Amino acid sequence: MRSTATSSSARTDRIEARVSREQKDLWTWAADLEGCTFTDFVVRALQTAAEQAVQRHQIMRLSAQDTQALVDAIENPREPSERMRRYARRERELLSE
């Protein structure tokens, strides 16, 4: 995942957004409660939301790949290894006692 560094020396780009007075007041209040500037609060919140969105989409993509791997394994099972056969024999013996 990309770096989350937000040091002031790395900040060169600007963003603008139109928000309601109520939104800005709430975010300003939250920043005050957190003991940081409005800008730092907004940047941190956007960074967190962006990382979570990317992670959710990566998980969905991986889940689709995992689903396909499972289907492939069910449709084309491998032969059990000797280790697995020993384990199965031991389990059968334990269950039959």
C-alpha beads as a LAMMPS data file, in Angstrom:
LAMMPS data file: protein, C-alpha beads

97 atoms
96 bonds

1 atom types
1 bond types

-500.0 500.0 xlo xhi
-500.0 500.0 ylo yhi
-500.0 500.0 zlo zhi

Masses

1 110.0

Atoms # bond

1 1 1 0.000 0.000 0.000
2 1 1 1.167 3.524 -0.587
3 1 1 2.849 5.546 2.110
4 1 1 0.589 7.503 4.423
5 1 1 3.203 10.131 5.227
6 1 1 1.662 13.578 5.413
7 1 1 4.588 15.687 6.551
8 1 1 4.312 19.349 5.626
9 1 1 7.408 19.130 3.406
10 1 1 5.671 16.510 1.237
11 1 1 2.496 18.588 0.777
12 1 1 2.640 20.362 -2.548
13 1 1 -0.803 19.791 -4.131
14 1 1 -4.037 21.503 -3.175
15 1 1 -7.621 20.290 -3.223
16 1 1 -10.840 22.259 -2.988
17 1 1 -14.350 21.171 -2.140
18 1 1 -17.642 22.920 -1.646
19 1 1 -19.294 21.835 1.593
20 1 1 -22.224 23.024 3.661
21 1 1 -21.708 25.326 6.624
22 1 1 -22.919 22.498 8.884
23 1 1 -20.292 20.101 7.522
24 1 1 -17.486 22.604 7.959
25 1 1 -18.636 23.479 11.473
26 1 1 -18.761 19.792 12.438
27 1 1 -15.312 19.088 10.980
28 1 1 -13.853 22.173 12.665
29 1 1 -15.325 21.077 15.993
30 1 1 -13.964 17.546 15.520
31 1 1 -10.510 18.928 14.667
32 1 1 -10.591 21.058 17.821
33 1 1 -11.566 18.010 19.889
34 1 1 -8.680 16.044 18.352
35 1 1 -6.265 18.899 19.011
36 1 1 -5.221 19.355 15.399
37 1 1 -5.747 21.855 12.634
38 1 1 -8.736 21.708 10.343
39 1 1 -6.464 20.832 7.410
40 1 1 -4.713 18.035 9.300
41 1 1 -8.058 16.608 10.388
42 1 1 -9.507 16.648 6.869
43 1 1 -6.349 15.196 5.294
44 1 1 -6.188 12.423 7.904
45 1 1 -9.893 11.594 7.429
46 1 1 -9.558 11.519 3.638
47 1 1 -6.419 9.375 3.855
48 1 1 -8.159 6.867 6.130
49 1 1 -11.260 6.720 3.928
50 1 1 -9.163 6.246 0.776
51 1 1 -7.075 3.452 2.316
52 1 1 -10.222 1.669 3.521
53 1 1 -11.858 1.936 0.074
54 1 1 -8.778 0.513 -1.631
55 1 1 -8.541 -2.280 0.934
56 1 1 -12.223 -3.220 0.511
57 1 1 -11.790 -3.487 -3.246
58 1 1 -8.596 -5.508 -2.912
59 1 1 -10.342 -7.908 -0.544
60 1 1 -13.231 -8.317 -2.988
61 1 1 -10.825 -8.988 -5.838
62 1 1 -8.888 -11.503 -3.787
63 1 1 -12.101 -13.129 -2.650
64 1 1 -13.154 -13.630 -6.277
65 1 1 -9.771 -15.202 -7.027
66 1 1 -10.060 -17.403 -3.945
67 1 1 -13.545 -18.474 -5.003
68 1 1 -12.256 -19.513 -8.421
69 1 1 -9.374 -21.422 -6.798
70 1 1 -11.881 -23.246 -4.566
71 1 1 -14.090 -24.176 -7.508
72 1 1 -11.038 -25.425 -9.402
73 1 1 -9.931 -27.496 -6.393
74 1 1 -13.392 -29.051 -6.030
75 1 1 -13.713 -29.835 -9.718
76 1 1 -10.130 -31.108 -10.064
77 1 1 -9.035 -32.479 -6.682
78 1 1 -5.409 -33.479 -6.194
79 1 1 -4.471 -36.928 -5.024
80 1 1 -3.893 -36.953 -1.244
81 1 1 -0.259 -36.965 -0.203
82 1 1 1.199 -39.825 1.829
83 1 1 1.197 -37.554 4.889
84 1 1 -2.517 -36.853 4.425
85 1 1 -3.237 -40.577 4.019
86 1 1 -1.410 -41.323 7.309
87 1 1 -3.408 -38.614 9.026
88 1 1 -6.690 -40.017 7.672
89 1 1 -5.776 -43.537 8.847
90 1 1 -4.939 -42.205 12.300
91 1 1 -8.235 -40.321 12.472
92 1 1 -10.204 -43.409 11.463
93 1 1 -8.415 -45.427 14.162
94 1 1 -9.109 -42.811 16.822
95 1 1 -12.774 -42.532 15.841
96 1 1 -13.289 -46.286 15.847
97 1 1 -12.033 -46.684 19.440

Bonds

1 1 1 2
2 1 2 3
3 1 3 4
4 1 4 5
5 1 5 6
6 1 6 7
7 1 7 8
8 1 8 9
9 1 9 10
10 1 10 11
11 1 11 12
12 1 12 13
13 1 13 14
14 1 14 15
15 1 15 16
16 1 16 17
17 1 17 18
18 1 18 19
19 1 19 20
20 1 20 21
21 1 21 22
22 1 22 23
23 1 23 24
24 1 24 25
25 1 25 26
26 1 26 27
27 1 27 28
28 1 28 29
29 1 29 30
30 1 30 31
31 1 31 32
32 1 32 33
33 1 33 34
34 1 34 35
35 1 35 36
36 1 36 37
37 1 37 38
38 1 38 39
39 1 39 40
40 1 40 41
41 1 41 42
42 1 42 43
43 1 43 44
44 1 44 45
45 1 45 46
46 1 46 47
47 1 47 48
48 1 48 49
49 1 49 50
50 1 50 51
51 1 51 52
52 1 52 53
53 1 53 54
54 1 54 55
55 1 55 56
56 1 56 57
57 1 57 58
58 1 58 59
59 1 59 60
60 1 60 61
61 1 61 62
62 1 62 63
63 1 63 64
64 1 64 65
65 1 65 66
66 1 66 67
67 1 67 68
68 1 68 69
69 1 69 70
70 1 70 71
71 1 71 72
72 1 72 73
73 1 73 74
74 1 74 75
75 1 75 76
76 1 76 77
77 1 77 78
78 1 78 79
79 1 79 80
80 1 80 81
81 1 81 82
82 1 82 83
83 1 83 84
84 1 84 85
85 1 85 86
86 1 86 87
87 1 87 88
88 1 88 89
89 1 89 90
90 1 90 91
91 1 91 92
92 1 92 93
93 1 93 94
94 1 94 95
95 1 95 96
96 1 96 97
